[in-house]
Amino acid sequence: MYPTRILRAHHGEKPNITGFDIRKFAHSAGQPRYDPWERAEAWRYTGQFSRWNRFKGAFPGLGIATVAFAAYLGYEQLFLKDEHHGEGHGEEHH
């Protein structure tokens, strides 16, 4: 961080020469009572564009791949055991 920023933060915020305070303006404005674009934007959050459907479509095939991978790990653990486990790896091994 620059030393000038540290000094400026120590002395407080720089005064606004216009006198306009965006925080006071936003607080006094509050929430709008009527949004003219509400009906036009409603389709973005319903039906196939809902949050759940967008998340579900982000990873196609993830569920099937997870099940297939788990099945392979089970098969490998049960049927593909290494017969040479625990033996030394010397010249006679090959």
C-alpha positions as a printed NumPy array, in Angstrom:
array([[  0.   ,   0.   ,   0.   ],
       [  1.22 ,   3.459,  -0.794],
       [  2.214,   5.727,   2.116],
       [ -0.116,   8.458,   0.873],
       [ -3.108,   6.123,   1.183],
       [ -2.165,   5.264,   4.735],
       [ -1.871,   8.935,   5.645],
       [ -5.166,   9.748,   3.929],
       [ -6.922,   6.912,   5.773],
       [ -5.515,   8.199,   9.05 ],
       [ -6.999,  11.671,   8.495],
       [-10.392,  10.388,   7.396],
       [-12.137,  10.56 ,   4.082],
       [-11.435,  13.448,   1.736],
       [-14.307,  15.969,   1.786],
       [-16.487,  16.094,  -1.305],
       [-16.328,  19.555,  -2.873],
       [-19.742,  19.203,  -4.528],
       [-21.552,  18.384,  -1.296],
       [-23.225,  15.361,  -2.901],
       [-23.245,  12.261,  -0.711],
       [-24.087,   9.081,  -2.619],
       [-24.761,   7.14 ,   0.608],
       [-27.403,   9.618,   1.751],
       [-28.953,   9.602,  -1.711],
       [-29.146,   5.795,  -1.853],
       [-30.607,   5.65 ,   1.657],
       [-33.298,   8.219,   0.888],
       [-34.175,   6.587,  -2.431],
       [-34.738,   3.156,  -0.867],
       [-36.224,   0.374,  -2.944],
       [-38.152,   1.434,  -6.04 ],
       [-41.892,   0.918,  -5.705],
       [-42.328,  -0.11 ,  -9.309],
       [-39.848,  -1.666, -11.678],
       [-40.959,  -1.205, -15.289],
       [-38.637,  -4.01 , -16.437],
       [-39.83 ,  -6.556, -13.853],
       [-42.165,  -8.378, -16.236],
       [-39.626,  -8.369, -19.07 ],
       [-36.886,  -9.801, -16.833],
       [-39.023, -12.443, -15.039],
       [-38.259, -15.173, -17.599],
       [-34.597, -15.178, -16.547],
       [-35.403, -16.688, -13.159],
       [-38.198, -19.157, -13.928],
       [-38.561, -22.474, -15.732],
       [-35.476, -23.786, -17.44 ],
       [-33.506, -20.712, -16.389],
       [-34.075, -21.127, -12.649],
       [-31.02 , -21.265, -10.419],
       [-31.322, -25.03 ,  -9.844],
       [-31.686, -25.821, -13.542],
       [-28.716, -23.64 , -14.436],
       [-26.584, -25.4  , -11.803],
       [-27.782, -28.811, -12.918],
       [-26.864, -28.074, -16.524],
       [-23.412, -26.759, -15.617],
       [-21.979, -30.265, -15.092],
       [-23.657, -32.651, -17.534],
       [-22.814, -36.29 , -16.881],
       [-21.235, -35.658, -13.495],
       [-23.677, -37.953, -11.695],
       [-23.208, -40.846, -14.126],
       [-19.436, -40.41 , -14.085],
       [-19.344, -40.424, -10.282],
       [-21.334, -43.659, -10.085],
       [-19.206, -45.313, -12.774],
       [-15.99 , -44.278, -11.032],
       [-17.236, -45.593,  -7.67 ],
       [-18.201, -48.902,  -9.314],
       [-14.749, -49.213, -10.879],
       [-13.057, -48.512,  -7.542],
       [-15.164, -51.231,  -5.918],
       [-14.34 , -53.682,  -8.712],
       [-10.638, -52.889,  -8.452],
       [-10.64 , -53.306,  -4.682],
       [-12.457, -56.659,  -4.79 ],
       [-11.14 , -58.401,  -7.91 ],
       [ -7.853, -56.836,  -9.005],
       [ -5.671, -57.514,  -5.981],
       [ -1.914, -57.306,  -6.41 ],
       [ -0.434, -60.736,  -5.663],
       [  3.078, -59.379,  -5.087],
       [  2.195, -56.879,  -2.405],
       [  4.728, -56.848,   0.425],
       [  7.517, -58.664,  -1.393],
       [ 10.927, -57.131,  -1.966],
       [ 11.701, -55.539,  -5.297],
       [ 14.995, -57.21 ,  -6.064],
       [ 16.406, -58.821,  -9.209],
       [ 14.539, -62.094,  -8.607],
       [ 11.196, -60.298,  -8.78 ],
       [ 11.26 , -59.991, -12.55 ]])
